[in-house]
């Protein structure tokens, strides 16, 4: 009985504690952006005490401001000029262009990143894993492949931000009738949290 109550308590407290820790750590990290403010305008010097979360507000405001600026004609022209300057810096250009291509794919409203969860044989023919469709191989690569191939991303567990990029024959993959979010939760939980069945509406 004691063991059951103890495990039940852990199941309730562990997710809550980790969630609070992540949120607190994120707020603390973003509050470090306040050091970029002029010395006299930093909360500790202006009010005599720190204001937790003010860095989050500042960060969100800066992101929205940059987005607003980049959306008008002047901002787009400035952005083009900035990219031209970066393109002429040998080492910086390779890093910036790679990161920009990935971010454009992930955050663009028309992006195709992670648009479908699929089941593929990996790492051998007798085992399966969940992967996410990311597109199709480029024409230069596709001409060397026999048949229809698709590009997929195979996330690692429990950290899905690292993984493997593969090109898999379409005939060898199975499209799953679950959302990308459900598939990610399944991967992150190491198979403990299975995808929920869809409830059909009458």
C-alpha positions in Angstrom: 0.0 0.0 0.0 2.8 2.4 1.0 4.7 1.6 -2.3 1.6 2.3 -4.4 0.9 5.7 -2.7 4.6 6.6 -3.0 4.6 5.8 -6.7 1.4 7.7 -7.3 2.8 10.7 -5.5 5.9 10.5 -7.8 3.8 10.4 -10.9 2.0 13.6 -9.8 5.0 15.5 -8.5 7.8 14.6 -11.0 6.1 16.1 -14.1 5.1 19.1 -12.1 8.5 19.7 -10.6 10.3 19.3 -14.0 7.8 21.7 -15.6 8.4 24.3 -12.9 12.1 23.8 -13.2 12.1 24.3 -17.0 9.9 27.4 -16.8 12.0 28.9 -13.9 15.2 28.2 -15.8 13.9 29.7 -19.0 12.7 32.9 -17.1 16.1 33.1 -15.4 17.9 32.7 -18.7 15.9 35.3 -20.5 16.2 37.7 -17.5 19.9 37.8 -18.4 19.0 39.9 -21.4 18.4 42.8 -19.1 22.1 43.4 -18.9 21.9 44.8 -22.4 19.8 47.7 -21.1 21.6 51.0 -20.1 23.0 50.7 -16.6 20.6 53.4 -15.2 17.6 51.6 -16.7 18.3 48.2 -15.3 15.5 47.2 -12.8 17.9 46.8 -9.9 19.3 50.3 -10.4 16.0 51.9 -11.4 13.7 50.4 -8.7 16.2 49.0 -6.2 15.2 45.4 -6.8 14.9 42.8 -9.6 11.7 42.0 -11.4 11.5 38.3 -12.4 10.1 37.8 -15.9 10.9 41.3 -17.1 13.5 39.7 -19.4 10.8 37.5 -21.0 8.8 40.6 -21.8 11.8 42.4 -23.2 12.8 39.4 -25.3 9.3 39.0 -26.7 9.1 42.7 -27.4 12.4 42.7 -29.3 11.4 39.7 -31.4 8.0 41.3 -32.3 9.8 44.6 -33.0 12.3 42.9 -35.4 9.4 41.0 -37.0 7.5 44.2 -37.5 10.6 46.0 -38.9 11.4 43.1 -41.3 7.8 43.1 -42.6 7.9 46.6 -44.1 9.7 47.8 -47.2 12.6 49.5 -45.3 13.1 46.4 -43.2 13.2 44.0 -46.1 15.8 46.2 -47.9 17.9 46.4 -44.7 17.7 42.6 -44.3 18.8 42.1 -47.9 21.8 44.4 -47.3 22.6 42.5 -44.1 22.5 39.2 -45.9 24.7 40.5 -48.7 27.3 41.6 -46.1 27.2 38.2 -44.4 27.5 36.4 -47.7 30.9 38.0 -48.3 32.3 36.7 -45.1 33.7 33.2 -45.9 33.4 31.4 -42.5 30.3 33.4 -41.3 28.4 32.8 -44.6 28.5 29.0 -44.3 27.2 29.0 -40.8 24.5 31.7 -41.3 23.2 30.3 -44.6 22.9 26.8 -43.1 21.1 28.0 -40.0 18.8 30.3 -42.1 17.8 27.4 -44.4 16.8 25.3 -41.4 15.0 28.1 -39.6 13.1 29.0 -42.8 12.0 25.4 -43.2 10.9 25.0 -39.6 9.3 28.3 -38.9 7.9 29.4 -42.3 4.1 29.3 -42.5 4.5 27.4 -45.8 7.3 25.1 -44.5 7.0 21.3 -45.0 9.0 20.3 -42.0 7.6 17.5 -39.9 4.3 17.4 -41.8 3.7 13.7 -41.3 4.7 10.9 -38.9 5.8 7.6 -40.5 7.0 4.2 -39.6 10.3 3.0 -41.1 12.6 0.0 -40.7 15.6 1.3 -38.7 18.4 0.6 -37.8 17.9 -2.8 -39.5 15.3 -4.7 -41.4 13.9 -6.4 -38.2 13.2 -3.2 -36.2 11.0 -0.2 -36.6 11.1 3.4 -35.5 9.1 6.6 -35.9 10.3 9.2 -38.3 9.0 12.5 -39.7 8.7 13.5 -43.3 10.8 16.5 -44.2 10.5 16.6 -48.0 12.0 14.9 -51.1 15.6 14.5 -52.1 16.9 17.1 -54.4 16.9 16.3 -58.2 20.7 16.0 -58.1 20.5 13.2 -55.5 17.2 11.7 -56.7 18.6 10.8 -60.1 21.0 8.3 -58.4 18.1 6.6 -56.5 16.0 3.9 -58.0 12.3 4.5 -57.3 10.5 7.0 -55.2 12.4 8.2 -52.1 11.4 10.6 -49.4 13.5 12.5 -46.9 12.8 11.8 -43.2 14.2 12.8 -39.8 14.7 10.1 -37.2 14.7 11.7 -33.7 16.6 10.2 -30.8 15.1 9.5 -27.4 14.5 11.3 -25.1 16.0 14.3 -26.8 14.3 14.7 -30.2 16.4 17.7 -31.2 19.2 15.3 -32.2 18.7 12.6 -34.7 19.5 11.3 -38.2 18.6 12.4 -41.7 17.7 9.5 -44.0 16.4 9.0 -47.5 13.9 6.1 -47.5 12.0 4.4 -50.3 8.4 5.4 -50.1 7.3 1.8 -50.5 9.2 0.9 -47.3 7.5 3.4 -45.1 4.1 3.4 -43.5 2.1 6.6 -42.9 0.8 6.8 -39.4 -2.7 8.1 -38.6 -1.5 10.2 -35.7 -0.5 13.8 -35.4 3.2 15.0 -35.3 2.7 16.1 -31.7 1.4 12.7 -30.6 4.3 11.0 -32.3 6.8 13.4 -30.7 5.3 12.7 -27.2 5.6 8.9 -27.9 9.3 9.3 -28.8 10.2 11.6 -25.9 8.4 9.3 -23.4 10.4 6.4 -24.8 7.2 4.6 -25.7 5.5 5.1 -22.3 2.9 7.5 -23.6 1.2 5.9 -26.6 -0.7 8.0 -29.1 -4.4 8.4 -28.3 -7.0 7.0 -30.7 -8.9 9.6 -32.7 -12.5 10.0 -31.5 -14.9 9.9 -34.5 -17.5 12.6 -34.4 -21.1 11.7 -35.5 
